[in-house]
Amino acid sequence: MLGNLQRGIFREAGHSLRHFSGRREPVERGHQHLKLHIGQPRTTDREAATLTFCEHRWDRSLAFGETVFPCPRPGSAPMLLWLLLILAPGRQPAGALPKALLLLKPPWSTAFKGETVTLFCKDHHSLAWEYVSWYHNETPLRKQSGKLQISKSGHYRCKTQRSSLSDPVHVQFLSDWLVLQASHPAFERDKVVLRCRGKEEEDIMERTYYKNEEKIRSSYNSDIIVYPAFNDDSTYHCTASGTYILGGSWTETSRPLKIQVQELFPSPVLTASPSWPIEGSPMTLTCETWLPPQTSHTRLQFCFFKEHQALGAGWSNSPELQIPTTWSEGAASYWCQARTVIPRILKTSPRSQIRVHRVPVSDVNLETQPPVGQLIEGEDLVLICSVAAGTGTVTFSWHREGSERSLGRKTQNALSAELRIASVREQDAGRYYCAADNMDGPVLSKRIRITLRVPVSPPVLTIRRPRSQAVEGDVVELHCEAQRGSPPILYRFYHEDVPLGSSSAPSGGEASLNLSLTAEHSGNYSCEANNSLGVQRSKMVSLSITVPVSHPVLTLNPDVAQAMVGDVLELRCEAQRGSPPILYWFYHEDVILGNTSAPFGGGASFNLSLTTEHSGNYSCGADNGLGAQSSKMVSLNITGLSKNKVTHITVGVIGCLLSMLGLAATAALVGRFRTQRKSGAIPRNIGSVPGPDPPTQALHGPPSLSRPALMELQPLYSNVSPGDDDLVYSQIWSRQHREGSPGFPPGTCNRLFRGEEGRPRRPCTAGP
């Protein structure tokens, strides 16, 4: 009742003012005052009353230290009461501490004068209870704990040790009878509670809420929930109505309220690290935005774009995207998006032009594998072209000096490239270089000379000798040469695989070894070439050494200084050294007796039936085409006849005499003798002596020794075969002269007896 009475007195006072102006509006006075305050023009009297009322309120506000919006001048646009839940959040610099958040309890930024509101300061971790800095209208207050009780209107801010300064919150304490309150804080697409509150709630019978002067809802004693959009410019107010005790109704209207909704998260900003990336290096894109501490449970997702193409795997929970390698393709447009899952809020960053810096290639270098100087013919050669610096796609090319066409070309995103040349040959040697280009022009490397180490080819062995036939004592040159092969080359010479020596060719080519020949040097020769890349052996070359004959040695068989007439003497001539065939010549007093050949070397013999003329000096000569050699002289003295031969001659003479004494007595003997003659046992004439033919001379002529002419009368010779050792030839001369016997002296019996040793020879008869 007291409240109604007070309102009645107030309304009556207002009625007196209105009545003074000549117009009665008893019921709507309070409403008129509110309408006038929000800019609804009335008559001049109404404007005067409003000015008087405003001046009264302004004086009261100054007296109580309150801060209220001044009334508008007549005809000017009215000033609305803004409820600043949280000022528009500013961008938080990268790397700065997160902003603190200021909370209210009760959670209303508008209250009645005389009430108190408790402020709490919160950082990203939790509520702060100590070391909190408080500010009122930008004026620092003393440091207090994490909460602050206030009763004065103004802008309040706070800051903790782990956060930066919070956004300002405007808290207002009004002396109005009816206020419209909105919950704090409010985020986009979040619910906001509106409460229409009067100083005496029990007198209110109905509350009505308006948005932009349009009725939203009416209720008796309940709040309403609205979902204002971000940057919503709508204006809200409410009315409260009731009835008087004495009858009639009343209505109160709140000041207008414009709810400013805070962003759940600001539009992201794309940043790149480094901000000026170098081509080929990694780059990190960051989609920067932030959530208020009390909404940290909200999950954000991010997606990055280059021009119109999404990067990476699309939407992810990470605000960063790592690009391993960047390439210069001119300036490209990058941007990102951030969104919440519930509620669905999607925001896009501004596009950022990111230009990748390209570094020109420099310090181009060419290397080889194997290293220079160690390449062997037939191996693969790898040319490695590299650059010390340079970004982006690099084109490598390889060149050989003197050739117009490149050996190869490769384009790749790397600082080096390789070119393989398979099975290099000697003709591949030369000067090589490479070039690298990443769109700023080719840069050449230094030239390097490629040389090949060529394994030796199988060598060829030749034997250089002073004559067509190698002779003992000659000096021959063993010449070994490998047609191909890198120097130095070491040559080794072998005789029947036995090393003879070695010779080096420092500059390549051939090598020789001189050899003084002996008889033991006959055989197979070879040589070997080695330049540390392999050993090669030549084919075998045969060499036959012809040994000149040594001085022969003449021996007599039997070996006696004196011999008797009729003995058969064997002349044995043998050279201890000399290559076959050897032709032997036999001499008596430098007169040729005959010759004999030894096709396989060794000695040779000549048999001689002695006569008295055979006394003297004997010698022999040996010749194998390399020069004749003579033996020393051997003397032989012939003294008389041998006993066997005398016996044969005596028997012959007796037989001849007996035949002359009695033909009758010796008829049987003569008959027998004739029988033997018929059988051929006794030759018919002296000149035809049975036996082997005279020796045949060898292909060589007689040695070129100065010999006297043959004697006019020569004895009959015959070589004795080894099986005729028991045969003895005798020549009997009977000097009985008979008339009519031509060719022989009178009384001569010329017969040649042949018989075995120990048997009587056949007698010689006189006459032919």
Phi, psi and omega in degrees: 000321181297321179297315180296322179297318179296317179295327179292317179299316179299316182292327178293320177299318177295322180297323178299320178296316181294321180296326178298330179278357177090008182229136183255116175222069189292328188274326191258022184296310179301320179295322179296318178303318181292318180295320177298323182292326182269006168106021176267109185291140174243201178285175181299321178297318181296322179294321179295317179298320180295318179298319179296318179293320180294319179297321179297316179294319180298318178297318179296321180296318179293322182293323182266004179074022180272157177244115179231160177287135179292154179287151181282154175285156178299133179085350180266164180289134182288152176267129180271155177274117180264130172265106181268093177295305173212131178298159181304126184292138176273166179292137179267119182301146179298132178088353180279163177292147179294153181288146172283161180238131181260124181247153182244146173217116357297160190280046179236135180271356176239132181215168177279150177297137183100344176273168177236152177233135178261128178259139176237141179251127184231136173255194184292341185267307184190183174294139179267134183247353178206162180055052177250133177262129181246146180226137176236115184052045178068007177261122182297139171259166180294151181293132180227192178284190187283002177226153183219128177265129183233159175216007179250144177287156177150182178263129183240143176218162178214166180204140177247177179290339182252011182214164175268182185295135180286166172289149182289147175238128181265114178253131185235131175251115187251152175262007179296159177279331183230131178230149173256121182252146176233142183294150181232137356272169179234130179245158182302139181060020175253157182282145176236128180268125175255133179228126178263113190236132175249164181293328177235094187296330186290341180276348183275128179257332182210140175241136180231135182250141183232146173230117183054046177067008177253137183291133178261308186196152174238140179206163182273305185216057180216152175275167175236160180242131176235160180235078181290145178277162178292138183062029176287129184260019183286154179244133181243148170204169180221163175232149176234138184227155178200191182233152176278161178291323183274005181106157183095169182235162178225158180218134174243143181239136180280165172293151179293150183228128175246117183274121174260117185269135179277143175298140173295319171206144181288162176301135185291160175236128180273127175236152179240140177229116359288158182289335176239079186291149176264137183302134180093347181263163179285159178218140179248124175261135180235128176263099190269123169202178182205156179251144174299154184302320184286353177246025182295344177286345180287134182260130179254147174237152187228150176215140184245147184225147170237116190056246181247019183242131179288143179257156178068212183265012181094222183291134178214168181274354182265135177279005181239149175227123180265120175259111187300320184219132177252145181234144182279114177228032188083180179290130180242150181266123178243147176201168182218166177229147175232143181213157171255152180279310177225119352287165184280102177234126182237129179227145186243140178279160170295155179283139180242130176272115181249121179254123180274129183277127178262132178259122179297153179291149178207161178052061177285133185225141178245127176234162180234154174224115004295164180300163181301133179094352181242010180280130180252138180304135181099342177278168175273138177254126178250120177261120183250115179254127183222158176236144179284329180213158182142141183234165177084196180282122183248133176259119179255141175219149183240142186221152173242132184300131180097353180246131182284326182274145177285154179283335180179165182212137178221140176238122182202162180271072182205165180266002178206158178209158183236148173230127182254126175251116186276141172049068181294149178241171184299329180287351177278354179294148179160194181258129184239154173206166179227166180226148178228140184213129173236050175081003177249015181102145182289144175241129186264150174271172172289155180274139176235146181266126179260117175243149182250140171265114186262124175298149181292145173275165177303125183285165177244127180258128173233146180247117180260122183232156184288342180219171183294326180251126179286130184239143177305134182098340176292155173254116179253157179248119174273116187247119182240133182212128172261125185293331181227149179148137180283138178286164354282153180241132177255123180255139175235142183246141185228143170239113185052046178065013175257123183299135175259328182163180182220161179209140184255146175242090185300328181255013182086184180093221189252171174211154184227159175220124179272141185223124175273120192282140168234174181298331182284353183275000173293143178143200185260136180241149176209167177223165185225138179242137182214124174237032179069001176252004183147154181247133178235143183245142179279171172285160179286141174236125182273143178225125178252124182264122175269123183259122176299149181291145174276174178297123181287163177243125180261128177234149180252141178229111007285151185273081179229153179280337179235142178224160182256155179300135180098344177291149175263120184252130176261120175265116181250119181242129182213129173263127183292333180225150179147137181281135178288164354283152181240132177255123180257140175239140180246139185228145170236113184053045178065017175255130184294126173267328181163182178217159179215140181260144174242092186298331184248019180086187182088200182258179178214154184238155175219125182264140184222126175272119193281146171228175181294336179285348183278002174292142178143201183259135179243150176207170177220161178230150179232140181211129174237028177090353180251013180125136181274144177233140182249149178274173173285158179287139174239124183269145179220132181245124181262122182233100171070188184262164176274155182300318181298319181289323177298320180298316180297319180294318180299315179299323180293320181292317180298320179297322180293319180293318180298323179293333179280328183286320183205113181288327184289319184291335183252020182299316180297321180293320179295320178300318178295322181295320178296322178299319179294324178295322179294325181284353177086008181292332181240129182292152183282326176225162187289328185289340181255100182258121178294153180144183181290158179292159176299154182297142179270135180288153177288177181299329179285147174285176179296152180299149185278059175257149179282111183239146174286166180294154180296153177293154184292321178252123180246138175287167177274129180246153173205131174289137182263126177285159183300335181274000183252034183294333183268001180269140180229126177259136179226144176242123186252128176246123176249124185266036174275117184276127175234139179289145179082009178257094184283150175085347180229149178291156180300140178074019181255133176246111183251100179225146176249117181263144178229124179202172180275157181297130180093354178250150180290141177281159180285135183287157178262134177261152180289150180091180184289000000 
